[in-house]
Amino acid sequence: MSTIAFTLLVAGGSFLAGLLGSLTGLGGGVIIVPMLTLAFHVDIRYAIGASLVSVIATSSGAAAAYLKEGYSNMRVGMFLEIATTIGAVVGAYLATRIPTAAIAIIFGLVLLYSAWASIAEPPDLASSDTGRFARMLRLDGHYPTPEGLRAYHVTGVPAGFGLMWLAGVLSGLLGIGSGAVKVLAMDRAMRIPFKVSTTTSNFMIGVTAAASAGIYLHRGYLDPGMAMPVMLGVLAGALLGARILPHAKVRTLRMVFAVAIAAVAIEMMLKGVLGKI
């Protein structure tokens, strides 16, 4: 395959990954890493390095639009970034010492759990009262709906903070931006509405990815020739996704989220078990 053809194919696949990542809060990494490793046979650590760059681009492209529209909760995002940034550095350190097959299997297990949890989620987990820590930190907020602004309460801050540390570790280890775990942590543990969870996740993932991307750069796992088309494609998809999200149905987002990541999870696990990654 010629360099131009490779670049165009990677950019096209990255565009679709960015669109899905923007709509679900995943950051696109859950598609980028399997696409590069399974379809283009790229070493998984180089794929993770390129994915982290794309995650930063996704956050930069979509976060501004979501903040302007009033969906993202900046106070929640900034507080939880303390946990995810520390975890991201730990994950990036571990990634250079764990075999690639093991990373692929961990990747698949994380995505399978995320798919199951997304489908099993009850339709409404909104909290009727503000938790003690959320009250101290003033984390409650509101978001726009067709009927006007709707207020929501935040609870389960300690559990959410712990899950965010785990999300940061997975971000550094797998290059997925940890959006899957972040959305589930905010959606389930902290009882934040799904659209607020996805948009706040997009706001957070850039900082988390930047913390671990520096370690990949130092180790030589960032290839500019591959990272550039990935970044541009994901950024274009993220900008389109930011325009679509306000009109999308939450249930549809959950189904897209579950089906897409379950499929790539099974493929990644099979490759990892067979030692083909």
N, C-alpha and C positions, 0 to 999 in steps of 0.2 A: 504494500500500500504506500502511495506517495505521501510526502509530508503534507501537501495541501489537502488531499483527501482525508487524511487522518485528522488534521486540524478542523476541517469543516464538520466531520462526523462528531467529533468530540464537542464542538461548539453547539451543534444541534441537540445532542443528547443532554448537554448541560442546560440548554434553554428549557427543555421539558422538566428537568430536575429542579431548576430554579422556580418554575411556575408551581410545581407541586409543593416544594419547600415553603414558598411564600404563603400558600393557602392553608397549610397545616402546621406551620411553625417549626418544621423540621430542618430548614436550612439547606435542603438539597443534597446533603452529604449521604443520606441513605440511598440515593440513587447514583450519585457520582462514584462512590467507592466500588460498588458492584459493577457498574458500567465499565469502568477502567480496568478492573481486575479480570472480569469474566469475558467481556466482549473484546477488549484490546490487549489483554494479557500483560498488563502493567503490574510491576511489583506492588504489593498492597501498601507498603510504607510510602512509596512515591504517590500512589493514589490518595492516601490519607493526607499527605502534604498538600496536594493540589486541591483536595476537598476543603481543607481548612482555609485556604485562600478564598475559595468560592463562598464559604460560609461568611467570611468577613464582608465580601461584596454583597451577599444577600442581605445581611443586616443593614449595611449602609444604604442599599437601594430601597428596601421596604420600610425600615423603621421610621424614616422621616415622614413618609406618607401616612403611616398608621398613627403617629403622634399628632399630626395635623388634623386627622379625622376624629381624634378623641378616643381611640380604642385602647392604646397602650397605657398601662399604669406605670409611670416612671418611678414612683417611690418603691413599688414592689420590685421592679427590675433592678434598681441600683442596690437595694438591700441584699437581694439574692445573689447578685454578682460577686459578693464577698466570698460566698461558698463555692461558686462555680469556678472562679479564677484559681483559687487554691487547688481545687480538684483537678483542673486542667493541667497544671504544671506537674502534678503527681502522675496523671495518666500519660502525658507525653514522655516522661522519664521511663515509665514501665514499658511503653511501646517499643523502645529500642532494645529491650531485653527479653521480650516474649516472642516465641516463634510465630511466623506468619500464619501457619495453619491454625494455631490457637487463637490468634486475633480474629481470623475469619469465623471460627466457631462461636466465639464470644459475641461477635457482631450479629450473627444470625439469631442467637438466643435473645439478645436484647430486643431485636426487631420483632421477633415472634411474640414476646411478652407485650410489647407496645401495641401490636395489632390486636391481640386478644383483649387487652384492657380497653382499647378504644371502642371495640364492638360491645363489650360487656357493660360499658358505662351507662348508668341510668340517665333518663332524659333531663333530669333537673337535680343538681346537687347543691343548689344555692343555699348558703347559710343564712339563717334568719337573725343571727346575732354576731357581733364582732368579737373575735378572740381577744384575750388580755394583751398579748404581745402586739397584735395588729392595732389595737386601740392606742397603745403606747407609741407605736411608730406611725400612726395615722395612715394606714394602708388602704382603707376603704376608698371606693371610687364610684364612677358611673361611666356608662358608655352609650353611644347613640343607637336607637332602634327606630323603626318606622313610626312608632307611637311617641317618640321623643326620648329624652335621656332616661335611662334606667339605672338606679343605684344598686350597688351590691356590697356585701360584707365579706371580709376576709377572716379566715380562721385557720387553725392548724399551722401556725408559723414555724414552730420548732421542727415538726415533721417535714414541712416543705423545705426548710433550710438544710436538713440532713439529706433529703433527696436531691437537692441542688448540688451538694458536694459530690454525690455519686454521679450526677449528670455531668459535672465538670471532668471527673475522672474518665468517663466514657467518651467525652469530647476529645480529650487529649489522646486517648488510646485508640479510638476508632475514626476520628475525623468527621463525626456526624453532626457537630455543632451541639449535640446533646439536646436538640429540640424535642425529640421524642419523649425523653424522660422529663424535660422541663414542662412541656404541655401537660403531661399526665400528673406531675406533681402539683402544679397550680390548679388543674382541673379537678383532681380527686382529693388531694390532701388539704388544699387551701380553699377549696370550694369557690374558685374564681370562674366566672362564665367562660365558655370555651373560646369565643372570639377574642376576649380579653387575654386569655392564656396564650393563644397562638400569636397575637400581635406583640405581647410583652416578651414572648420567647424570641421573636425576630429582633426585638430591641436589644436583647441580652446576648445573643449568640456571637456577635462580632467580637465583643470583649473577651468572651470565653475562648474563642478560637485564636485570637491574637496572642493570648497567654501561652498557648501550647505551640503555635506556629513557629515561634522563635526557636524553640528547641529542635523542631524538625529542620529548620534552616541551618542551625548550627551543625546538625548531624549530616547535612548534605542530601536531605530527602525532599527538597523543593526544586523542581525542574521548571524554570521559567517558560520553556517552550510548550510545556503541557499545561502549566497553571494558567497561562494567559487566555487560551480559548475557553477553558473551564470557567474562569472568572467572568469573562465577557458574556458567555452564554447564560450563566446563572443570573447575572445581574439583570439582563434583559427579561428573563422569565420572572424574576422577582418583582420587577416594576409592573409587569402585566398582572401578576397575581394580586398585587396591592390594589389594583383597580377593580378586580373581580370580587374580592372577598366581601365588601360591604353588601353585595347582592346575593351572596351564596347562602345555601341552607346548611346549618350546622350538621345535620344528619348526613347530608351528602359528603361534607368534608370528612366526617369520621369514616365513612365507607371507603372513600378514595384512599385515605390514610392507611386503613387496615389492609385492603387488598394489595396495594402497591408494595408495602414493606414486608408483608407475609411472603409474597412471591420471591423477592430478592433474598429474604432471610433463608428460605429453604435451599436456594441455589448456593448461597455462600456457605452454609453448613455442610452441604454435600461435598463441595470442593475442598473445604477444610479437612473433613474426615478422610477423604481420598488422597489428601496431600497434593492437590493440584494447584495450590496457591502458594 
